[in-house]
Amino acid sequence: MSQPGLRTLRGPVHILGVPLDIGQTVRGTDVGPAAIRYAGLLRRVRELGINAEDLGNLEVPLSSAVDASQIVATIAEVCERLRDRVEASVRSGAVAITLGGDHSVAIGSVAGTLRAAPAGLLWIDAHGDFNTPETSPSGNVHGMPLAVLLGHGDSRLLRVCEGIGLEPHQVALVGIRQLDAREREHLGKAGVHVFTMRDIDERGMGTVAHEAIERVSSAGRVHVSLDIDVLDPDEAPGTSTPVRGGLSYREAHLLLEVLADKQALVAMDVVEVNPMLDVRNRTAQTAVELLISALGRRII
């Protein structure tokens, strides 16, 4: 039985690590799943009275074993396998938690959720991740997953998402504060609703959270993709692409608490935790605390 202080969760929790870090060039996010586990994720979830199972890690190649010419094909292959694992968990009634790795893994996790049934997508990130090979200044795939999920990008990655039917009106971005020039243009044309840090500063996280979640929860099911760099670097130093002026600890919790009130969470990614850049595993600990807020932990 769930403990007092927990909102009703739809089902058990399945945790799957994806230690992939070839979607960007700063090594270390491959250790992210281990750091989050070390911070006590499974224990903390079970303390809520939730039936949780750690399914281990998806097998992925080491970055040193992947030639630059094979990066996109390798990411696509890993994401295909992740898609199938997440789909199986969601179809079984479990809430699928994917621990990255860099944000390219969301191509597979979100596709898996949407192959199981329609859902909205709440993308919580400092960046838009809406680049394509033609618009990206860096060419890094971790800056492209949302574009791929909405049908733009490399054909090998697009094949992972065939038939998922995600539409721009089903997506909301929260916490955005850094976009590339052409990415900004394409994101505007796509019609995805973006809640920037200025929106949060001017209107408050409570208002933004309710509006964003209302936009993505019309199907009664929400997949959350949380890039830890959405937090201000003072709150989460252990990430490869920090941007000043991000969410505070309480703003991030409030967003996920409002989501938990909806009882709509079916899957969640936590990505871009880089223990090599962290201070005493603080960022991984914060990731765990945010996860349990999303899973329904409440103050009263």
C-alpha positions as CSV (number, residue, x, y, z in Angstrom):
1,M,0.0,0.0,0.0
2,S,1.3,3.5,-0.8
3,Q,2.4,5.6,2.1
4,P,0.6,8.8,3.2
5,G,1.8,11.7,1.3
6,L,1.9,9.9,-2.1
7,R,-0.4,10.6,-4.9
8,T,-1.9,7.5,-6.6
9,L,0.6,6.2,-9.2
10,R,-0.8,4.3,-12.2
11,G,1.5,1.3,-11.9
12,P,4.8,-0.1,-10.8
13,V,8.1,1.6,-11.8
14,H,10.7,0.1,-14.2
15,I,14.1,1.7,-14.1
16,L,16.4,1.3,-17.1
17,G,19.9,2.8,-17.6
18,V,21.2,3.9,-21.0
19,P,24.9,4.8,-20.5
20,L,25.2,6.4,-24.0
21,D,27.4,9.5,-24.3
22,I,28.3,9.7,-28.1
23,G,25.5,12.2,-28.8
24,Q,27.9,14.9,-27.6
25,T,31.6,15.4,-27.2
26,V,32.1,15.9,-23.4
27,R,32.7,12.5,-21.9
28,G,31.1,11.4,-18.6
29,T,27.4,11.2,-19.1
30,D,27.8,7.4,-19.6
31,V,28.4,7.2,-15.9
32,G,25.2,9.2,-15.2
33,P,22.9,6.1,-14.6
34,A,25.4,4.7,-12.0
35,A,25.6,8.0,-10.2
36,I,21.8,8.3,-10.0
37,R,21.6,4.8,-8.7
38,Y,24.3,5.4,-6.2
39,A,22.3,8.4,-4.9
40,G,19.7,5.9,-3.8
41,L,17.0,6.1,-6.5
42,L,15.6,2.5,-6.1
43,R,15.5,2.8,-2.3
44,R,13.9,6.3,-2.4
45,V,11.2,5.1,-4.8
46,R,10.4,2.0,-2.7
47,E,10.2,4.2,0.4
48,L,7.2,5.8,-1.2
49,G,5.5,2.4,-1.2
50,I,5.9,2.0,-4.9
51,N,6.7,-1.4,-6.4
52,A,9.9,-0.5,-8.3
53,E,12.3,-2.7,-10.3
54,D,15.7,-1.9,-11.6
55,L,16.1,-3.6,-15.0
56,G,19.8,-2.8,-15.2
57,N,21.5,-1.1,-18.2
58,L,20.8,-1.4,-21.9
59,E,24.0,-2.6,-23.4
60,V,25.7,0.2,-25.4
61,P,29.1,0.5,-27.0
62,L,31.9,2.5,-25.4
63,S,32.5,5.8,-27.0
64,S,36.1,4.8,-27.7
65,A,34.8,2.0,-29.9
66,V,32.6,4.1,-32.1
67,D,34.1,5.8,-35.1
68,A,32.8,9.3,-35.8
69,S,31.3,8.1,-39.1
70,Q,29.2,5.5,-37.1
71,I,27.8,7.8,-34.4
72,V,24.4,8.4,-35.9
73,A,23.9,4.8,-36.9
74,T,24.9,3.6,-33.4
75,I,22.6,6.0,-31.7
76,A,19.8,4.8,-33.9
77,E,20.4,1.2,-33.1
78,V,20.6,1.9,-29.4
79,C,17.4,3.9,-29.6
80,E,15.6,1.2,-31.4
81,R,16.3,-1.3,-28.7
82,L,15.4,1.3,-26.0
83,R,12.1,2.1,-27.8
84,D,11.2,-1.6,-27.6
85,R,12.0,-1.9,-23.9
86,V,10.1,1.2,-23.0
87,E,7.1,0.2,-25.1
88,A,7.0,-3.2,-23.3
89,S,7.2,-1.5,-19.9
90,V,4.5,1.0,-20.6
91,R,2.2,-1.6,-22.2
92,S,2.6,-3.7,-19.0
93,G,1.2,-0.8,-17.0
94,A,4.6,0.3,-15.5
95,V,6.0,3.8,-15.4
96,A,9.2,3.6,-17.4
97,I,12.1,5.6,-16.0
98,T,15.1,6.0,-18.4
99,L,18.4,7.1,-16.9
100,G,20.7,8.7,-19.4
101,G,23.2,9.2,-20.9
102,D,22.9,12.1,-23.2
103,H,19.6,13.5,-24.4
104,S,19.8,11.6,-27.7
105,V,18.4,8.6,-25.8
106,A,15.0,10.3,-25.7
107,I,14.5,9.5,-29.4
108,G,14.1,5.9,-28.2
109,S,12.3,6.4,-24.9
110,V,9.6,8.8,-26.2
111,A,9.1,6.6,-29.3
112,G,8.5,3.6,-27.1
113,T,5.9,5.4,-25.0
114,L,4.1,6.7,-28.0
115,R,4.0,3.3,-29.7
116,A,2.3,2.0,-26.6
117,A,-0.4,4.7,-26.7
118,P,-0.9,8.4,-27.4
119,A,0.7,10.8,-24.9
120,G,1.8,14.3,-24.5
121,L,5.5,15.3,-24.2
122,L,6.8,17.7,-21.5
123,W,10.4,18.6,-22.5
124,I,12.2,20.3,-19.5
125,D,15.5,21.6,-20.7
126,A,17.8,24.7,-21.0
127,H,18.0,24.0,-24.8
128,G,15.4,23.4,-27.5
129,D,17.0,20.2,-28.9
130,F,15.4,21.1,-32.2
131,N,18.4,21.2,-34.4
132,T,18.9,19.1,-37.5
133,P,22.2,18.2,-39.3
134,E,21.6,21.3,-41.5
135,T,21.0,23.7,-38.6
136,S,23.3,22.5,-35.9
137,P,26.5,24.4,-35.3
138,S,28.1,21.4,-33.5
139,G,26.5,18.4,-35.3
140,N,25.9,16.8,-31.9
141,V,22.9,14.5,-31.9
142,H,22.0,15.4,-28.3
143,G,20.8,18.7,-29.7
144,M,18.5,17.1,-32.2
145,P,16.1,14.6,-30.4
146,L,13.0,16.7,-30.2
147,A,13.3,17.6,-33.9
148,V,13.6,13.9,-34.8
149,L,10.5,13.1,-32.7
150,L,8.6,15.6,-34.7
151,G,9.8,14.3,-38.0
152,H,12.9,16.4,-38.9
153,G,16.4,15.1,-39.2
154,D,18.6,12.2,-40.3
155,S,16.6,9.3,-41.9
156,R,18.3,6.7,-39.7
157,L,17.0,8.4,-36.6
158,L,13.6,9.1,-38.1
159,R,13.1,5.4,-38.7
160,V,13.2,4.9,-34.9
161,C,10.1,7.1,-34.6
162,E,8.0,5.7,-37.5
163,G,4.3,5.8,-36.8
164,I,4.4,7.5,-33.4
165,G,2.2,10.3,-34.5
166,L,3.6,13.0,-32.2
167,E,2.2,16.5,-33.2
168,P,3.6,19.9,-32.1
169,H,0.5,20.8,-30.1
170,Q,1.1,17.8,-27.9
171,V,4.5,19.1,-26.8
172,A,5.6,21.8,-24.4
173,L,9.1,23.0,-23.6
174,V,9.8,24.5,-20.2
175,G,13.0,26.2,-18.9
176,I,14.4,27.2,-22.3
177,R,17.1,29.9,-22.3
178,Q,19.5,29.0,-25.0
179,L,18.6,28.4,-28.7
180,D,20.7,28.4,-31.8
181,A,19.6,31.0,-34.4
182,R,18.2,28.6,-37.0
183,E,16.9,26.3,-34.3
184,R,14.8,29.2,-33.0
185,E,13.4,29.8,-36.4
186,H,12.5,26.2,-37.0
187,L,11.0,25.8,-33.6
188,G,8.8,28.8,-34.2
189,K,7.6,27.5,-37.5
190,A,6.8,24.1,-36.0
191,G,4.3,25.5,-33.6
192,V,5.6,23.9,-30.4
193,H,4.8,26.0,-27.4
194,V,7.9,27.2,-25.6
195,F,8.0,28.5,-22.0
196,T,11.3,30.3,-21.6
197,M,13.0,31.4,-18.4
198,R,11.6,34.9,-19.0
199,D,8.0,33.4,-18.9
200,I,8.9,31.8,-15.6
201,D,10.5,35.0,-14.2
202,E,7.5,37.2,-15.3
203,R,4.6,34.8,-14.6
204,G,5.9,32.4,-11.9
205,M,6.5,28.7,-12.1
206,G,3.1,27.9,-10.7
207,T,1.3,29.5,-13.6
208,V,3.7,28.2,-16.2
209,A,3.5,24.6,-14.8
210,H,-0.2,24.5,-14.8
211,E,-0.4,25.9,-18.4
212,A,2.3,23.6,-19.8
213,I,0.9,20.5,-18.2
214,E,-2.6,21.3,-19.3
215,R,-1.3,21.6,-22.9
216,V,0.3,18.1,-22.9
217,S,-2.1,16.1,-20.8
218,S,-5.2,16.1,-23.0
219,A,-4.7,12.4,-23.7
220,G,-4.4,11.7,-19.9
221,R,-0.8,10.4,-20.4
222,V,2.4,12.4,-20.2
223,H,6.0,11.5,-21.0
224,V,8.5,13.8,-19.3
225,S,12.0,14.3,-20.7
226,L,14.1,16.1,-18.1
227,D,17.6,17.4,-19.0
228,I,19.3,18.2,-15.7
229,D,20.8,21.3,-17.3
230,V,17.4,23.0,-17.0
231,L,18.5,23.7,-13.4
232,D,20.8,26.6,-12.7
233,P,24.4,25.4,-12.6
234,D,24.6,26.4,-8.9
235,E,22.0,23.8,-8.3
236,A,23.3,21.1,-10.7
237,P,26.9,21.6,-11.5
238,G,27.4,18.0,-12.9
239,T,26.3,18.5,-16.5
240,S,28.1,19.0,-19.8
241,T,26.2,22.0,-21.1
242,P,25.5,24.3,-18.2
243,V,23.7,27.6,-18.9
244,R,23.4,30.3,-16.2
245,G,20.0,31.5,-15.1
246,G,18.1,28.2,-14.9
247,L,15.5,26.8,-12.7
248,S,15.9,26.9,-8.9
249,Y,15.6,23.7,-6.9
250,R,12.1,24.7,-5.7
251,E,10.9,25.7,-9.2
252,A,11.9,22.4,-10.6
253,H,10.1,20.5,-7.8
254,L,7.0,22.6,-8.2
255,L,6.8,21.8,-11.9
256,L,7.0,18.1,-11.1
257,E,4.6,18.3,-8.2
258,V,2.0,19.9,-10.4
259,L,2.5,17.1,-12.9
260,A,2.1,14.5,-10.2
261,D,-1.2,16.1,-9.2
262,K,-2.5,15.2,-12.7
263,Q,-1.7,11.5,-12.1
264,A,-0.8,11.3,-15.8
265,L,2.9,10.3,-15.8
266,V,3.6,7.2,-17.8
267,A,7.3,7.6,-18.5
268,M,10.2,9.9,-17.7
269,D,13.8,10.4,-18.8
270,V,16.5,12.0,-16.7
271,V,19.5,12.8,-18.8
272,E,22.8,14.6,-19.0
273,V,24.0,14.0,-15.5
274,N,27.8,14.0,-15.7
275,P,29.4,12.8,-12.5
276,M,32.9,13.8,-13.9
277,L,31.9,17.4,-13.6
278,D,29.9,17.1,-10.4
279,V,30.5,18.0,-6.7
280,R,30.1,15.1,-4.3
281,N,27.4,13.5,-6.5
282,R,25.2,16.5,-5.8
283,T,23.6,16.6,-9.2
284,A,22.7,13.0,-9.1
285,Q,21.1,13.4,-5.7
286,T,19.1,16.3,-7.0
287,A,18.0,14.1,-10.0
288,V,16.7,11.5,-7.5
289,E,14.8,14.1,-5.5
290,L,13.1,15.4,-8.7
291,L,12.2,11.9,-9.8
292,I,10.4,11.1,-6.6
293,S,8.5,14.4,-6.8
294,A,7.3,13.4,-10.3
295,L,6.4,10.0,-8.9
296,G,4.1,11.5,-6.4
297,R,5.9,12.4,-3.2
298,R,4.2,15.3,-1.5
299,I,4.8,17.5,1.5
300,I,1.4,16.8,3.1
